[in-house]
Amino acid sequence: MDKLTLDDIKLKPPGKQVKEAVLEHFEDLDSFASAIGMERRTLRQYLHERRLGSDTFKIRLSRLLDKGIDEIVKSDKEQIKEKVAAIHEGISIYKSPEDLQVLTKLKDLCVKYNLYSDIAKMQRNLAMYHFYRNNIAKAMGLMESAIDTISNSRYVIRWKSELGLMYFYKCEYKESKRFYDEVGEVLSDNDLIDDATKYLHYYRYGILQNNTNHPALAQPLFEKSLEYAETNTDKGDSIMNIGISFERRKKYKKAIEYYRKSLDFYDDDLNQSLLFNNLAVVYRLLKEYDKALYYVNLALSCVSDEHLSYKIVYYQTYVQILINKDEAGEAIGKLIEIIDKTEEKFVYKKFIIGGINTIIEYGWTSSNINILEDVDEIVYKLIKSTSSDNKEYIQELKTCLGDIRFYTKEIKKHLLE
């Protein structure tokens, strides 16, 4: 799906819509004028008028293009609704600063034409834009107001699930679970809900359960999501996460079985990288470090600097493997560099905390004060730059900072003895 630009948001008069439709079927307007039995001058006049010519012209136009006149020429309201729907379904590609102008302009058009349900949809679209830009507090406020102003149950369910995802990214797991539970209560009884929405709900809820130490509860949720998966990537994601639920329960052979099974569904580097990293984690846990290194290097080769969330996770795996081989020094420095870049980026907070804890563990076990002081500086900076409403994340960072300073003090005390 192509991203809409500011030019795409402009409403097209009837003449311009007809011209575009005609040029899809004819080489030029002269060919069309000949086919419709009209002088070029008269045709040009029709295409420049606000009203679309005579009834005879409309009938001939419709027959030539084999479309109803309503399909060829859309009202301003219809054009707006189509654009809102296109963005609503493809919102994940609207992440750049200039996209905000597009979204704001389209919302203004919805307000101008009193399209109330589309205003709510644009509120949700703006919420997701800010979510992708890491302005999660603003995103949540916009999403809550969107939910409050829409009555369509399909959208309420979908948007509540997305609000649950926002709480998850803020590490507010109880609130995230509350929204997923609310969605789950009405999802199975509502025949109007599309399979894509059902898939996302069960998949997201499974992710929450896996990340809050409930892998046995996560597995049936991923199995349920698999029932509604429509694409190979969705199927691969569900199967891979079933593997994760087995890994969390230390059923490593079953985990490897599901990881390898999911590989059949992935054909892009980014998704394959997740799978390779998961295999690296399992082989590390099995103490097969050479195999683990092979797979984590495959994972890292699949991602670039723009995939910061992925790089944090993979470098964390890489460091943990090298710690077991007593070779982690240089890799620790790289992990510190990556975490230092997350301040203004959209990165799941749990990944950042996981990376920080890996560095702290290395600094403590290797009695490396320099490493602990470097990560102390980064964690302090993250605390200062994090919005005050993100209390849970700040508390986790403060806990990390407390551990860093305790271990630094203990190492210095030991060196003085």
C-alpha positions, 0 to 999 in steps of 0.5 A, a space after each residue: 500500500 502506497 503512503 499518502 502524501 499532502 498532494 494525495 489529500 487534496 480533493 479532486 474535482 469531477 473533471 480531474 477524476 474523469 480525466 484520470 479514469 479516461 487516461 487509464 483506458 485511452 492513450 490520450 484525450 483525443 482518442 477518448 473524444 473520438 470514441 465517445 463521439 465528441 469534439 475535443 473542445 467540448 470535452 475539455 470544457 466538460 472536464 473544467 466545469 464543476 458539474 460533469 456535463 450533460 446526462 448524455 455525456 455521463 451515459 456514454 462515459 459510463 458505457 465506455 469505461 464499463 463503470 457506474 458514474 458513482 465509481 468514476 466520480 466520487 463526492 468530496 465526502 467519499 474521497 475523504 472516507 476512502 483516504 481515512 480508510 486507507 491510512 487506518 489499514 496502513 498506519 504502520 508506514 506513517 512514522 516520519 515527521 512529515 507524515 504528521 502534516 498528512 494526518 492532521 490535514 486529513 483530520 481537518 477535512 473530516 471536521 470540515 465535512 462533519 464526518 464524525 466516525 472518520 474524525 474518531 478514526 483519524 484520532 486513532 491514526 494520530 495515536 498510532 503515529 505518536 506511538 510509532 514515534 515513541 510519544 506513548 503518553 500522547 498516543 494513549 490520550 488520543 487513543 482513549 478519546 478515539 475509543 470514547 467517540 466511536 460506537 462501532 464495536 469492531 473499531 472499539 475492540 481493535 483500538 482497545 487492543 492497540 491501547 493494551 499494546 501501548 500499556 505493554 510498551 510502557 511496561 504497565 502489564 496489569 493495565 495491558 492485561 485489563 484491556 486484553 481481557 476486556 477485548 477477549 470477553 466480547 471477541 468470541 461472541 462478535 461475528 462482525 470482527 474480522 480475522 485480522 483483528 482476532 489474530 492480533 488480539 490473541 497474538 498480542 495477549 500471548 506476547 504479554 503472557 510470555 513476557 510476564 512469566 506465564 508461558 503455559 498461558 501464552 501457548 494456547 493464545 498463540 495456537 488460537 492466533 494461528 487459527 486466524 493468521 492470514 499471511 505466511 508471516 503471521 503464521 510464522 510469528 505464531 509458530 515461532 512464539 509457541 517455540 518461545 513458550 516452550 523455551 521459557 519452560 525449558 523444553 528446548 527440543 520442542 522450542 527448536 522444533 517450532 523455531 525450525 518449523 516457523 522458518 518455512 513461513 519467513 522469506 524476509 531478512 528481518 523475520 528470519 533474524 528473529 528466528 536465528 536469534 531465538 535459536 542462538 538463545 536455545 543453543 546458549 542455554 544448552 551450552 552449545 556455544 559455537 552453534 549459538 554464535 553461528 545463529 546470533 551472527 546470522 541474526 545480526 547480519 540480517 539487520 541494519 542500524 535502523 532496526 535498533 530494537 532488534 539490534 539491542 536484543 541480538 547484541 544482548 544474546 551475543 554478549 551472553 554467549 561471549 560471557 560464557 566463553 570469557 570473550 565479552 569485552 568488546 561486545 559489551 562496549 558495542 551494546 553500550 553504544 546501541 543502548 545510548 542511541 535509544 533515547 529518541 528512538 521507538 524501542 520497547 523498554 523491556 529490551 533496553 532494561 534487558 540490555 542494561 542488566 546484561 551489562 551490569 551482570 558483566 561489570 559485576 562478575 568481571 569486577 569492571 568498574 569502567 563498564 559500570 561507570 559507563 552504564 551508570 552515565 547512560 542509565 542516569 541520562 535515560 531517567 532524566 530524558 524519560 517522560 514523568 508519566 512513564 513511572 514503571 519504566 523510570 522505576 526499573 531504570 532507578 532499580 538498575 542505577 541502584 544495582 550499578 552503584 551498589 556493585 561499584 561500591 562493593 568492587 571498590 571496597 574489595 580493591 581496597 582490602 
